[in-house]
Amino acid sequence: MSRPKLPPDVAAQVGAQGTHSRGKLCDDDEGDLGMAIGSDPVNRKVLVDFGGPVSWFALDPEDAVRLAGMLLSQAMHANNRKPLNMELPASLQFIQYPTEPNA
């Protein structure tokens, strides 16, 4: 599977936007990030395109819920609307971020 080509109007909204619409979180905050989210039912994959390399991003709680909803919606589409196993595979690890950003 290769990276799908985004339509020009979508591609223009993906990647670093060069703005800090909600303020700068820290010195290495590179600003707003546009991402495209879709699904490929044939290959059973959810696609997230950041438009380039991304080492980290931060979300307000409301935006985190919106992103989770979009990912879940696309996961259902990629799985042909069949029930999903919500257990994390052993290959995927989530590490708790420190409470203090600079800790």
Long-range contacts (C-beta under 8 A, 24 or more apart in sequence): 1-40, 1-43, 1-45, 3-49, 4-38, 4-40, 4-47, 4-49, 6-36, 6-49, 10-36, 11-51, 14-49, 14-50, 14-51, 15-50, 15-51, 15-52, 16-51, 16-52, 22-60, 25-58, 25-101, 26-101, 26-102, 29-58, 33-57, 37-67, 37-70, 37-71, 37-74, 38-74, 39-74, 39-75, 39-77, 39-78, 40-78, 41-77, 41-78, 41-79, 41-80, 44-78, 44-79, 45-78, 46-71, 46-74, 46-75, 46-78, 47-74
